[in-house]
Amino acid sequence: MNRFQTARLSTKIFVTLILASLVLFSIVTIGTFLIVRELTLNSEKEKAALLIKAIEPSLSLSIFLDIQDLDEKLSSITQLDEVIAIHIVDSSGNTLLEYRKKENRTHEHAIKVTQILMEPSTLKKIGSMTLTYAGEEFNTTMNQFYTLYFWIAFSVFAILWIILNWINRLLLPIKLIAKKVQNFRPGEKIIFNFPSTQTEFSLIIKAFEAMQERVWSYAEKFQAINKDLELKVAEQTHEVTQHLYFDNLTKLPNRFKLQEDLSTKPTNTIAILNIDDFKEINDFFGIDAGDWLLSQIAYWLVEMKLSPYRIGGDEFAFRLKKETTSRDFCHNIETLLSLLSEKLFMIGEETVHVRATVGIAIESDKPLIHADVALNKARGSKLPYSIYDQSEGIEQQYQTNIAMTARIRQALVEHRIVCQYQPIVSTTTGKTEKFETLVRLQNEDGTLITPYEFLPIAQKTKLYHHITQEVVYQACHLFSGQNEQFSINLSSSDILDKRTVTTIENILRQTDTANRIIFEILESEGIENFDEVASFISRMKALGAKIAIDDFGTGYSNFENILKLNVDILKIDGSLIKSINENPRHRIVVEAIVDFAHRIGVDTVAEFVSSEEILQNITELGITYAQGFHTGKPQFLTRELM
């Protein structure tokens, strides 16, 4: 069926005609055959019946009279060539005569006709006669019929063959059209240079020629559209490239472009320049003025023939040129920094001096990372520039910081941020009246990491506030329902974080510990963020909490600021306490702090009380509480131990 569907049209027509002719011819042939056969057969039977009727009277009479010699009666028909055999029996079934012509040939269509013999007077059955008739005329007639239909069938197939050729001739223009169209290409014009007298094919050719004209017209339009699109794509590609590889503000190549340029060599020498205190310039003059200043700096760097890149907000980078040595490169950076410090930039009508810090990586396989490490070192050391030195292990320190950050995050998830509590003892009674909460990170093996190892790293990530909230939660739930007071250290970043402050307030209300908690705030942080700290203190005191100034005596705050903060406790810095026996100046400072505290009615706590001698000295000075390894080491607490 699939082959027929994909066959040529002429083949389909021819096969259809053959099938239709076969069906029609078969029906007519079978019908005619049956009719002719039946008519011829009946004609032969009638002939045989006439022969029997011709001898029946004499034969019936001979049988009735019991005449034995019946051959003479049958001689008139046995002489005929068509009579093959005669069989006569009486009414009892006894054979009276059996005649069979002696012939070598066989007769395919012999006809048998049986006639009952009757008594002449009574018309009773006295026997029967069966005549076997050759039916040669029937055979002859049927053979003539077969011959006729053979020639008819031959003629039909001959006519069909002629029709097939005629159909192929009629459909020849379609083949020629298909052959022409098969090799059609856009932009080419097909010319049908063969005659076609049939209207239908002429219409097809005209329609295709019209279609060609439209295709040609559309092709020209598409070609114009494609050219326009190519131009637009080129423009868009240029714009994308500009956005991807160039800075929108300064039009300098950006970090992506620098990374691509660096990838062409296994090692590179680069410098990263960072504008000092650019945030202050933005805050003072505004962001637009800051952007204008960056554009001026970029233009000046280009004038200096440095081929700069802008790789960040206030950072630029330079590569070592082929004709320059590393020593010359560093010398050029020194010269650049000197010239930059002398250069005056304009913001409106104001002149601005700009200083910068530079980090340099020489022949490095990770130039951007190493130059950034050197830059951070220079900024931390207050140097104009620094060259990356692998032996200093700065990069390893970064890796250590990353690993510690991961450990802190995992510890928070697995609840391994734990608290120890150091007793704060009354110098009057010697009893423990308060505890300071000290955070620890517990390793998976149970060992503890001190806060000095992980808190500075946590403060530089978003994990620090989570640690503070965990410490507040654990301490408040431990001391809920107890009589002792307890203190928790807070940094300025905790106080400035609204979510942390809200969490603290919620925990205090849930555990009902606001009247026993003491928040310790570093003296320096309290002064740097005075307004925010004062607002926090007011909120906590409204709940019933107390405030302590930690490490008091080493900062630059004055007593007026302490009075404004309305604190409850001054914790005297341990550096003053631990040398109070040997250093008279420290003793004088401590005496002044204690006198001031007594006058404003606040308690004092001496930190780093490490011996009985120190404890006796601070007791004599009138310090309210003592805290240190001599009075009690940090320890884990449970409700049962309290």
C-alpha positions as CSV (number, residue, x, y, z in Angstrom):
1,M,0.0,0.0,0.0
2,N,2.9,2.4,0.8
3,R,4.6,1.7,-2.5
4,F,1.3,2.3,-4.3
5,Q,0.9,5.6,-2.5
6,T,4.4,6.8,-3.4
7,A,4.2,5.5,-7.0
8,R,3.9,7.8,-10.1
9,L,0.6,9.1,-11.1
10,S,0.7,7.2,-14.5
11,T,1.4,4.0,-12.6
12,K,-1.5,4.6,-10.2
13,I,-3.9,5.3,-13.2
14,F,-2.7,2.2,-15.1
15,V,-3.0,-0.1,-12.1
16,T,-6.5,1.3,-11.4
17,L,-7.6,0.6,-15.0
18,I,-6.2,-2.9,-14.9
19,L,-7.9,-3.7,-11.6
20,A,-11.2,-2.3,-12.9
21,S,-10.9,-4.1,-16.2
22,L,-10.0,-7.4,-14.5
23,V,-13.0,-7.1,-12.2
24,L,-15.4,-6.2,-15.1
25,F,-13.9,-8.8,-17.5
26,S,-14.1,-11.5,-14.8
27,I,-17.8,-10.8,-14.0
28,V,-18.8,-10.7,-17.7
29,T,-16.7,-13.9,-18.5
30,I,-18.1,-15.9,-15.6
31,G,-21.7,-14.9,-16.4
32,T,-21.4,-15.6,-20.1
33,F,-19.6,-18.9,-19.4
34,L,-22.4,-20.1,-17.1
35,I,-25.1,-19.1,-19.6
36,V,-23.4,-20.6,-22.7
37,R,-22.6,-23.7,-20.8
38,E,-26.1,-24.2,-19.6
39,L,-27.7,-23.5,-23.0
40,T,-25.3,-25.9,-24.8
41,L,-25.8,-28.6,-22.2
42,N,-29.6,-28.4,-22.4
43,S,-29.5,-28.5,-26.2
44,E,-27.4,-31.7,-26.1
45,K,-29.8,-33.2,-23.5
46,E,-32.8,-32.5,-25.8
47,K,-31.1,-34.3,-28.7
48,A,-30.5,-37.3,-26.5
49,A,-34.2,-37.2,-25.4
50,L,-35.4,-37.1,-29.0
51,L,-33.4,-40.2,-29.9
52,I,-35.0,-42.1,-26.9
53,K,-38.5,-40.9,-27.9
54,A,-37.9,-42.2,-31.4
55,I,-37.4,-45.8,-30.3
56,E,-39.4,-45.8,-27.1
57,P,-42.7,-47.2,-28.5
58,S,-41.2,-50.2,-30.3
59,L,-38.8,-50.8,-27.4
60,S,-41.7,-50.7,-24.8
61,L,-43.7,-53.1,-27.0
62,S,-40.8,-55.5,-27.4
63,I,-40.3,-55.6,-23.6
64,F,-44.0,-56.1,-23.1
65,L,-44.1,-59.0,-25.5
66,D,-40.9,-60.4,-24.0
67,I,-38.9,-60.2,-27.2
68,Q,-35.3,-61.0,-26.3
69,D,-33.6,-59.5,-29.4
70,L,-33.6,-55.8,-28.7
71,D,-30.5,-55.0,-30.8
72,E,-32.5,-54.7,-34.0
73,K,-34.8,-52.2,-32.3
74,L,-31.8,-50.1,-31.2
75,S,-29.9,-50.3,-34.4
76,S,-31.2,-47.0,-35.6
77,I,-29.5,-45.1,-32.8
78,T,-26.5,-47.2,-32.1
79,Q,-25.2,-46.4,-35.5
80,L,-24.9,-42.8,-34.5
81,D,-21.5,-41.6,-33.4
82,E,-22.9,-39.5,-30.6
83,V,-24.4,-42.6,-28.8
84,I,-21.8,-44.0,-26.5
85,A,-23.8,-46.5,-24.4
86,I,-27.3,-47.8,-23.8
87,H,-28.5,-49.6,-20.6
88,I,-32.0,-51.1,-20.4
89,V,-33.5,-52.7,-17.2
90,D,-37.0,-54.1,-16.4
91,S,-39.2,-53.1,-13.6
92,S,-37.5,-55.5,-11.3
93,G,-34.1,-54.0,-12.0
94,N,-32.8,-56.8,-14.2
95,T,-30.6,-55.8,-17.0
96,L,-32.2,-56.5,-20.4
97,L,-29.6,-54.9,-22.6
98,E,-26.1,-53.4,-22.0
99,Y,-24.6,-51.7,-25.1
100,R,-21.3,-49.8,-25.1
101,K,-19.6,-48.6,-28.2
102,K,-16.0,-49.7,-28.6
103,E,-13.9,-46.5,-28.8
104,N,-10.4,-45.6,-27.7
105,R,-11.1,-42.0,-26.9
106,T,-12.7,-40.7,-23.8
107,H,-15.5,-38.2,-23.6
108,E,-15.1,-35.4,-21.0
109,H,-18.6,-34.1,-21.2
110,A,-20.8,-37.2,-21.8
111,I,-24.5,-36.7,-21.2
112,K,-26.7,-39.3,-19.6
113,V,-30.5,-39.3,-20.2
114,T,-32.8,-41.8,-18.5
115,Q,-36.3,-42.6,-19.8
116,I,-39.0,-44.7,-18.1
117,L,-40.6,-47.3,-20.4
118,M,-44.4,-47.8,-20.1
119,E,-46.8,-50.7,-21.0
120,P,-48.7,-49.6,-24.1
121,S,-52.1,-50.5,-22.9
122,T,-52.0,-49.8,-19.1
123,L,-49.2,-47.3,-19.1
124,K,-47.5,-49.2,-16.2
125,K,-43.8,-49.1,-15.7
126,I,-42.2,-52.0,-17.2
127,G,-38.5,-50.8,-17.2
128,S,-36.2,-47.9,-17.9
129,M,-33.6,-46.9,-20.5
130,T,-30.4,-44.9,-19.9
131,L,-28.7,-43.3,-22.9
132,T,-25.1,-42.0,-22.7
133,Y,-24.7,-39.2,-25.3
134,A,-21.2,-38.0,-26.3
135,G,-22.0,-34.2,-26.4
136,E,-19.3,-33.4,-28.9
137,E,-21.1,-30.3,-30.0
138,F,-21.0,-29.1,-26.4
139,N,-17.3,-29.5,-26.3
140,T,-16.9,-27.8,-29.6
141,T,-19.1,-24.9,-28.5
142,M,-17.2,-24.5,-25.2
143,N,-13.8,-24.6,-27.0
144,Q,-14.9,-21.9,-29.4
145,F,-16.1,-19.9,-26.3
146,Y,-12.7,-20.2,-24.7
147,T,-10.9,-19.1,-27.8
148,L,-13.2,-16.1,-28.2
149,Y,-12.6,-14.9,-24.7
150,F,-8.9,-15.4,-25.0
151,W,-8.8,-13.0,-27.9
152,I,-11.1,-10.7,-26.1
153,A,-8.8,-10.7,-23.0
154,F,-5.8,-10.2,-25.2
155,S,-7.5,-7.3,-27.0
156,V,-8.4,-5.7,-23.6
157,F,-4.8,-5.9,-22.3
158,A,-3.5,-4.5,-25.6
159,I,-5.9,-1.7,-25.3
160,L,-4.8,-1.1,-21.7
161,W,-1.2,-1.0,-22.8
162,I,-2.0,1.5,-25.5
163,I,-3.9,3.5,-22.8
164,L,-0.9,3.4,-20.5
165,N,1.4,4.8,-23.2
166,W,-1.2,7.4,-23.9
167,I,-1.4,8.3,-20.2
168,N,2.4,8.6,-20.0
169,R,2.3,10.8,-23.0
170,L,-0.4,12.9,-21.4
171,L,1.5,13.2,-18.1
172,L,4.9,13.9,-19.7
173,P,4.6,17.6,-19.0
174,I,4.3,16.8,-15.3
175,K,7.5,14.9,-15.4
176,L,9.3,17.7,-17.2
177,I,7.9,20.2,-14.7
178,A,9.0,18.0,-11.8
179,K,12.5,17.7,-13.2
180,K,12.8,21.4,-13.6
181,V,11.4,22.2,-10.2
182,Q,13.7,19.5,-8.5
183,N,16.7,21.7,-9.2
184,F,15.1,24.9,-8.2
185,R,17.2,27.3,-6.1
186,P,16.0,30.6,-4.6
187,G,17.0,33.5,-6.7
188,E,17.0,31.4,-9.9
189,K,14.2,31.5,-12.5
190,I,12.9,28.4,-14.2
191,I,12.0,28.6,-17.9
192,F,9.6,26.0,-19.2
193,N,10.7,25.7,-22.8
194,F,8.6,22.7,-23.7
195,P,5.2,22.9,-25.5
196,S,2.0,21.9,-23.7
197,T,-1.3,21.8,-25.5
198,Q,-3.3,20.8,-22.5
199,T,-5.0,23.6,-20.7
200,E,-4.5,22.1,-17.3
201,F,-0.7,21.9,-17.7
202,S,-0.6,25.3,-19.1
203,L,-2.4,26.6,-16.0
204,I,0.1,24.8,-13.8
205,I,3.1,26.3,-15.6
206,K,1.5,29.8,-15.4
207,A,0.8,29.3,-11.7
208,F,4.3,28.2,-11.1
209,E,5.8,31.0,-13.1
210,A,3.6,33.4,-11.0
211,M,4.8,31.7,-7.8
212,Q,8.4,32.1,-9.0
213,E,7.8,35.8,-9.4
214,R,6.4,36.1,-5.9
215,V,9.3,34.0,-4.5
216,W,11.8,36.2,-6.3
217,S,10.1,39.2,-4.8
218,Y,10.0,37.7,-1.3
219,A,13.7,36.6,-1.7
220,E,14.7,40.2,-2.5
221,K,12.7,41.4,0.5
222,F,14.2,38.7,2.7
223,Q,17.7,39.6,1.5
224,A,17.1,43.2,2.4
225,I,15.7,42.1,5.8
226,N,18.7,39.8,6.3
227,K,21.1,42.6,5.6
228,D,19.2,44.8,8.0
229,L,19.2,42.0,10.6
230,E,23.0,41.5,10.1
231,L,23.6,45.2,10.7
232,K,21.4,45.1,13.8
233,V,23.0,41.9,15.1
234,A,26.5,43.4,14.5
235,E,25.3,46.6,16.5
236,Q,23.8,44.5,19.2
237,T,26.9,42.3,19.4
238,H,29.0,45.4,19.7
239,E,26.8,46.7,22.4
240,V,26.8,43.4,24.3
241,T,30.6,43.2,23.9
242,Q,30.8,46.8,25.3
243,H,28.5,45.9,28.2
244,L,30.4,42.6,28.8
245,Y,34.0,43.8,28.5
246,F,33.8,47.5,29.2
247,D,32.7,49.6,32.1
248,N,29.7,51.8,31.4
249,L,30.9,54.7,33.6
250,T,34.6,55.1,32.6
251,K,34.5,53.2,29.3
252,L,37.6,51.3,30.5
253,P,37.9,47.5,30.0
254,N,36.4,45.7,33.0
255,R,37.2,42.7,35.1
256,F,35.9,40.2,32.5
257,K,38.2,41.7,29.8
258,L,41.1,41.6,32.2
259,Q,40.5,38.0,33.0
260,E,40.3,37.2,29.3
261,D,43.6,39.1,28.6
262,L,45.3,37.3,31.5
263,S,44.3,33.9,30.2
264,T,46.6,34.3,27.2
265,K,49.6,33.8,29.5
266,P,50.4,31.2,32.2
267,T,51.8,33.9,34.5
268,N,51.2,37.6,34.7
269,T,52.3,40.7,36.5
270,I,49.5,43.1,37.5
271,A,48.7,45.8,40.0
272,I,45.4,46.6,41.7
273,L,44.9,50.3,42.7
274,N,42.2,51.1,45.3
275,I,41.1,54.7,46.0
276,D,41.5,55.4,49.7
277,D,38.4,56.4,51.7
278,F,36.3,56.6,48.6
279,K,33.1,55.8,50.6
280,E,33.7,59.0,52.6
281,I,33.9,61.0,49.3
282,N,30.6,59.4,48.2
283,D,28.9,60.1,51.5
284,F,30.1,63.7,51.6
285,F,29.7,64.8,48.0
286,G,27.1,62.3,46.8
287,I,27.1,59.3,44.5
288,D,26.9,61.4,41.3
289,A,30.0,63.4,42.4
290,G,31.7,60.1,43.2
291,D,31.0,58.8,39.8
292,W,32.3,62.0,38.2
293,L,35.5,61.7,40.2
294,L,36.0,58.1,39.1
295,S,35.6,59.2,35.5
296,Q,38.3,61.9,36.0
297,I,40.7,59.4,37.6
298,A,40.1,56.9,34.8
299,Y,40.8,59.6,32.2
300,W,44.0,60.6,34.1
301,L,45.2,57.0,34.3
302,V,44.7,56.7,30.5
303,E,46.8,59.8,30.0
304,M,49.5,58.2,32.1
305,K,49.7,55.5,29.4
306,L,48.9,52.7,31.9
307,S,46.1,51.0,29.8
308,P,44.0,50.7,33.0
309,Y,41.1,48.4,33.7
310,R,38.2,49.2,36.1
311,I,37.6,46.0,38.0
312,G,35.4,47.3,40.8
313,G,33.7,50.3,42.4
314,D,36.8,52.2,43.3
315,E,39.4,49.7,42.0
316,F,41.6,49.9,38.9
317,A,44.1,47.4,37.5
318,F,47.2,47.6,35.3
319,R,49.2,44.9,33.4
320,L,52.9,44.7,32.9
321,K,53.7,45.8,29.4
322,K,55.9,43.6,27.2
323,E,58.8,46.1,27.1
324,T,58.7,46.7,30.9
325,T,60.6,44.7,33.5
326,S,59.0,43.9,36.9
327,R,61.4,46.3,38.7
328,D,60.4,49.1,36.3
329,F,56.8,48.2,36.8
330,C,57.1,48.6,40.6
331,H,59.0,51.9,40.1
332,N,56.2,53.1,37.8
333,I,53.6,52.3,40.5
334,E,55.6,54.3,43.0
335,T,55.8,57.2,40.6
336,L,52.1,56.9,39.9
337,L,51.1,57.0,43.6
338,S,53.3,60.1,44.1
339,L,51.8,61.9,41.1
340,L,48.3,60.9,42.1
341,S,48.8,62.4,45.6
342,E,49.8,65.7,44.0
343,K,47.0,65.7,41.4
344,L,44.0,67.9,42.1
345,F,40.6,66.7,40.9
346,M,37.5,68.9,40.7
347,I,34.1,68.2,42.1
348,G,32.0,71.2,41.2
349,E,34.0,74.1,42.5
350,E,35.8,72.0,45.1
351,T,39.3,70.5,44.7
352,V,39.8,67.0,46.0
353,H,43.1,65.2,46.8
354,V,43.0,61.5,46.1
355,R,45.2,58.9,47.6
356,A,45.4,55.3,46.7
357,T,46.8,51.9,47.8
358,V,48.2,49.4,45.4
359,G,48.7,45.6,45.6
360,I,51.1,44.0,43.1
361,A,51.5,40.4,42.0
362,I,54.7,39.6,40.0
363,E,54.7,36.7,37.5
364,S,51.8,35.0,39.3
365,D,49.6,32.1,38.1
366,K,46.7,33.7,40.1
367,P,47.5,37.4,39.5
368,L,44.1,38.8,40.5
369,I,43.9,36.8,43.7
370,H,47.5,37.5,44.7
371,A,47.3,41.2,43.8
372,D,44.1,41.5,45.9
373,V,45.9,39.7,48.8
374,A,48.8,42.2,48.5
375,L,46.3,45.1,48.4
376,N,44.6,44.0,51.6
377,K,48.1,43.6,53.3
378,A,49.0,47.2,52.2
379,R,45.8,48.6,53.5
380,G,46.1,46.7,56.8
381,S,49.7,47.8,57.3
382,K,48.9,51.4,56.1
383,L,51.5,51.1,53.3
384,P,51.2,52.9,49.9
385,Y,51.7,49.5,48.2
386,S,52.6,45.9,48.8
387,I,54.0,43.1,46.6
388,Y,52.6,39.6,47.1
389,D,55.0,37.3,48.8
390,Q,53.9,33.6,49.0
391,S,56.2,33.0,52.0
392,E,54.1,35.3,54.2
393,G,51.2,32.7,54.1
394,I,48.5,35.4,53.6
395,E,46.7,33.2,51.0
396,Q,46.9,30.3,53.4
397,Q,45.3,32.5,56.1
398,Y,42.4,33.2,53.7
399,Q,42.0,29.5,53.2
400,T,42.0,29.0,57.0
401,N,39.3,31.7,57.3
402,I,37.2,30.0,54.7
403,A,37.5,26.7,56.5
404,M,36.7,28.2,59.8
405,T,33.6,29.9,58.3
406,A,32.4,26.5,57.1
407,R,33.0,25.0,60.6
408,I,31.0,27.8,62.2
409,R,28.1,27.3,59.8
410,Q,28.1,23.6,60.4
411,A,28.3,24.1,64.2
412,L,25.3,26.4,64.1
413,V,23.3,23.7,62.1
414,E,24.4,20.9,64.5
415,H,23.9,23.0,67.7
416,R,27.6,22.9,68.6
417,I,27.7,26.6,69.6
418,V,27.8,26.2,73.4
419,C,28.1,28.5,76.4
420,Q,30.4,28.4,79.5
421,Y,29.7,30.6,82.5
422,Q,32.4,32.4,84.6
423,P,31.4,33.3,88.2
424,I,31.4,36.9,89.3
425,V,32.1,37.0,93.0
426,S,31.1,39.7,95.6
427,T,34.2,41.1,97.2
428,T,32.2,41.6,100.4
429,T,30.6,38.2,100.9
430,G,32.8,36.0,98.7
431,K,29.7,34.5,97.2
432,T,28.9,34.1,93.5
433,E,26.2,36.5,92.6
434,K,26.5,36.7,88.8
435,F,27.9,34.8,85.8
436,E,29.3,36.0,82.6
437,T,28.3,34.0,79.5
438,L,31.2,33.0,77.3
439,V,30.7,31.4,73.9
440,R,32.6,28.4,72.7
441,L,32.6,26.3,69.5
442,Q,32.5,22.6,70.2
443,N,34.3,20.3,67.7
444,E,32.7,17.0,66.7
445,D,35.2,15.3,69.1
446,G,34.0,17.4,72.0
447,T,37.1,19.7,72.2
448,L,36.4,23.5,72.5
449,I,37.5,26.4,70.4
450,T,37.8,29.8,72.2
451,P,36.0,32.8,70.9
452,Y,39.3,34.5,70.0
453,E,39.8,31.9,67.3
454,F,36.4,32.1,65.6
455,L,34.5,35.3,66.6
456,P,36.7,37.7,64.5
457,I,36.1,35.6,61.5
458,A,32.3,35.3,62.2
459,Q,32.2,39.1,62.6
460,K,33.2,39.4,58.9
461,T,30.4,37.2,57.8
462,K,26.6,37.0,58.2
463,L,27.0,34.3,60.9
464,Y,27.9,36.5,63.8
465,H,24.4,37.6,64.6
466,H,23.2,34.0,64.5
467,I,25.9,33.2,67.2
468,T,24.7,36.1,69.3
469,Q,21.1,35.0,69.1
470,E,22.0,31.4,70.0
471,V,24.0,32.6,73.0
472,V,21.1,34.8,74.2
473,Y,18.7,31.9,73.7
474,Q,20.8,29.3,75.7
475,A,21.7,31.7,78.6
476,C,18.1,33.0,79.0
477,H,16.6,29.5,79.0
478,L,19.3,28.3,81.5
479,F,18.7,31.2,84.0
480,S,14.9,31.2,83.6
481,G,13.4,30.7,87.0
482,Q,16.9,31.1,88.8
483,N,17.9,33.9,91.2
484,E,21.4,34.6,89.8
485,Q,22.1,37.5,87.4
486,F,24.0,36.7,84.2
487,S,25.7,38.9,81.6
488,I,26.0,38.6,77.8
489,N,28.5,40.5,75.6
490,L,27.0,42.4,72.7
491,S,28.9,44.1,69.8
492,S,27.9,47.3,68.1
493,S,26.9,45.3,65.0
494,D,24.5,43.3,67.2
495,I,23.0,46.6,68.5
496,L,22.7,48.0,65.0
497,D,21.0,44.8,63.7
498,K,17.3,45.3,64.1
499,R,16.6,41.5,63.7
500,T,19.0,40.6,66.5
501,V,17.5,43.3,68.8
502,T,14.0,42.1,68.1
503,T,15.0,38.5,68.8
504,I,16.6,39.5,72.1
505,E,13.4,41.3,73.2
506,N,11.3,38.3,72.3
507,I,13.5,35.8,74.2
508,L,13.5,38.1,77.3
509,R,9.7,38.1,77.3
510,Q,9.4,34.4,76.7
511,T,11.9,33.4,79.5
512,D,11.0,36.3,81.9
513,T,14.7,37.0,82.5
514,A,14.9,40.7,81.7
515,N,15.3,41.7,85.4
516,R,18.3,39.5,85.8
517,I,20.2,39.9,82.5
518,I,23.2,42.3,82.0
519,F,24.3,43.4,78.6
520,E,28.0,44.1,78.4
521,I,29.0,46.7,75.7
522,L,32.6,47.6,74.9
523,E,33.6,51.1,75.9
524,S,35.0,52.0,72.4
525,E,31.9,50.7,70.6
526,G,29.6,52.6,72.9
527,I,31.3,55.8,72.0
528,E,31.6,55.2,68.3
529,N,27.9,54.5,67.9
530,F,26.7,56.7,70.8
531,D,23.2,57.4,69.5
532,E,22.4,53.9,68.5
533,V,23.8,52.5,71.7
534,A,21.9,55.0,73.8
535,S,18.6,54.0,72.1
536,F,19.3,50.3,72.7
537,I,20.1,50.9,76.3
538,S,16.8,52.8,76.8
539,R,14.8,49.9,75.2
540,M,16.5,47.2,77.3
541,K,16.2,49.2,80.6
542,A,12.5,49.6,79.8
543,L,12.3,45.8,80.0
544,G,14.2,45.7,83.3
545,A,17.7,44.8,82.0
546,K,21.0,46.2,83.2
547,I,23.9,47.6,81.2
548,A,27.6,47.2,81.8
549,I,30.5,49.0,80.1
550,D,33.1,46.3,79.3
551,D,36.9,46.9,79.3
552,F,36.4,50.4,80.9
553,G,39.5,52.5,81.5
554,T,41.4,51.9,78.2
555,G,39.2,53.8,75.8
556,Y,38.9,57.5,75.1
557,S,35.4,58.1,76.5
558,N,34.8,60.7,79.0
559,F,32.8,60.5,82.2
560,E,30.1,62.7,80.7
561,N,29.3,60.1,78.0
562,I,29.1,57.4,80.6
563,L,26.6,59.5,82.5
564,K,24.5,60.0,79.4
565,L,24.4,56.2,78.7
566,N,23.0,55.6,82.1
567,V,24.8,52.4,82.7
568,D,24.6,50.2,85.8
569,I,28.0,48.5,86.0
570,L,31.6,49.5,85.0
571,K,33.8,46.5,84.3
572,I,37.4,47.7,84.7
573,D,39.7,46.5,82.0
574,G,41.9,43.5,82.9
575,S,45.1,45.2,81.7
576,L,44.8,47.6,84.6
577,I,43.8,44.9,87.1
578,K,46.5,42.3,86.4
579,S,49.3,44.7,87.0
580,I,47.8,46.7,89.8
581,N,50.3,45.3,92.3
582,E,53.3,46.4,90.4
583,N,52.2,49.6,88.5
584,P,51.3,52.5,90.6
585,R,49.9,54.4,87.7
586,H,47.4,51.6,87.0
587,R,46.4,51.7,90.6
588,I,45.7,55.4,90.5
589,V,43.5,55.0,87.3
590,V,41.6,52.2,89.0
591,E,41.1,54.3,92.2
592,A,39.7,57.2,90.0
593,I,37.3,54.8,88.2
594,V,36.1,53.3,91.6
595,D,35.6,56.8,93.1
596,F,33.7,57.9,90.0
597,A,31.5,54.8,90.1
598,H,30.7,55.3,93.8
599,R,29.7,58.9,93.2
600,I,27.2,58.0,90.4
601,G,26.0,54.9,92.2
602,V,27.1,52.1,89.9
603,D,28.8,48.9,90.7
604,T,32.3,47.9,89.5
605,V,33.8,44.6,88.4
606,A,37.5,43.9,88.3
607,E,38.4,41.5,85.5
608,F,41.5,39.3,85.3
609,V,41.7,38.6,89.1
610,S,44.3,35.9,88.9
611,S,45.7,35.8,92.5
612,E,44.8,36.3,96.1
613,E,47.0,39.4,96.3
614,I,45.1,41.1,93.5
615,L,41.8,40.1,95.1
616,Q,42.8,41.7,98.4
617,N,44.0,44.9,96.6
618,I,40.7,45.4,94.7
619,T,38.7,44.6,97.9
620,E,40.6,47.4,99.7
621,L,39.9,49.8,96.8
622,G,36.2,49.2,97.2
623,I,35.5,47.3,93.9
624,T,32.2,45.6,94.1
625,Y,32.8,42.3,92.3
626,A,35.8,40.2,91.2
627,Q,36.1,38.0,88.1
628,G,39.0,35.9,87.1
629,F,40.6,32.5,87.3
630,H,41.4,33.0,91.0
631,T,37.7,33.4,91.8
632,G,36.3,30.9,89.3
633,K,37.1,29.5,85.9
634,P,34.5,29.3,83.0
635,Q,32.4,26.1,83.2
636,F,29.4,24.4,81.8
637,L,26.3,24.9,84.0
638,T,23.0,23.0,84.3
639,R,20.0,23.7,86.5
640,E,21.1,21.0,88.8
641,L,24.5,22.6,89.4
642,M,23.1,26.0,90.2
